[in-house]
Amino acid sequence: MLSTSQIAFREKSLADPHEAEDSPRRSERESLLQARIKDLKLHLQGTPLERHIQQLYAELEAKGISFRPECYLSDQWGCPSGVPVIGLPFYLADPRLHTLEAELGGDAETDHDILMYLRHEAGHAFNYAYRLYDTEEWRKVFGDYSKPYQDDYKPRPFSRKYVAHISGWYAQKHPDEDFAETFAVWLTPGMDWAKRYAGWAALKKLQYVDEVIRRIGRAPPAVQLADRDLDVGDMEETVLDHYRQRQLEERVELKLREHLDQDLLGLFEPAETTSAASAETLVRAERQALIQSVTRYSGVSRAVIIALVDHLAERTAALRLTVHLDKTREYLTKLTSLVTALAMNYLYTDHFFEVD
């Protein structure tokens, strides 16, 4: 997620010819931003995504599964509820869009990430294809499929009742996600899950997946639906409008004001120092790594952590704090500790600090 000022700056730097040198590359980027997504004629054939999908199919075959979930380009990762198909983000089908995702979306999947997500979504698709969630056996292991989804779920970090796969302890979000994450771990090549999860309560979930695949892995799916949630060919919005809408949906207003200023004053150097660099530069340079690591191990919403880190960067700028370059590692250790402590406080109390 980007703040309003950040996305405005990104748009200006990408689209304002008065602010940067005109060039064929800039013109191409401007055209890309203004293009309707449906008009880009994006497809899977011949792209790296197609190779990743074929790898997924090969992994399914190697594990004794004949089912091949249909894959298509959409607005985000996902499977329509109850439908055994996999939607992949449209920006992964074009290197130019992948670059924009990193800039405007704040992050972009690596090849490793893509395969992790494909295995996870294949878990959903397999669950839906064979209607496992409707069986008493599945409910006894994973819980009630009809349980409402909660985006602000509160995980228990390092719980051994769940496998660890996607960051943020994602298996704890919902029984359906628990199964998909368990399936993904079970499917991962080279994963000795029996050894890795020995002594964990999550082991019985992996054993369930293994046993079910042995029974029905070669059987035809019970559900043959291929209804797509949102196909890339139906996306009327422009690329830029897609990111504007995402920013609005993901925005988190923390209203922290100056409450953390004293912590920042104790962490960095005062404005009158003769240090060589601003603290804001350091915070923004490490922004993405900080967001990823804290989100992964705290389980707090990525949008909340982004808003928190951006607030800290803005306050270091307002306070004109500085750093000694030879103490960079020390500053980063303290900053990571501060953000992690705030995140864990938020996880358990719904607040970053005690409210008067």
ABEGO torsion letter per residue (X at the ends): XBBAAAAAAAAAAAABAAABBBBAAAAAAAAAAABBAAAAGBBABGBAAAAAAAAAAAAAAAAGBABBBBBBBBABBEBBBGBBBBBBBAAAABAAAAAAAAAAAGBBBBAAAAAAAAAAAAAAAAAAAAGAAABAAAAAAAEBAABBBBAABBBBBGBAABBBBBBGGAAAABAAAAAAAAAAAAABBGBBAAAAABGBAAAAAAAAAAAAAAAAAABBBABABABBABBAAABABBAAAAAAAAAAAABBBAGAEAAAAAAAAAABBBAABABABBAAAAAAAAAAAAAAAAAAAAGBBAAAAAAAAAAAAAAAAAAGBBBBAAAAAAAAAAAAAAAAAAAAAAAAAGBABBBX
